[in-house]
């Protein structure tokens, strides 16, 4: 089995805000969804790194409840 190469589109610094994440990811996805395309955000990271807070937050995350 050979080596696999992986790359990242972006890595957010610890002081990034929810809005910073939304501007780079959610905003484009929302536009595509409103244009009638399917879209998906895959959120991956270490346990306790803030994935749920970024996605949901206190009703101000990417996903509104």
Secondary structure, 3 states (H helix, E strand, C coil): CCCCCCCCCCCCCCCCCHHHHHHHHHHHHHHHHHCCCCCCCCCCCCCCCCHHHHHCCCCCCCCCC
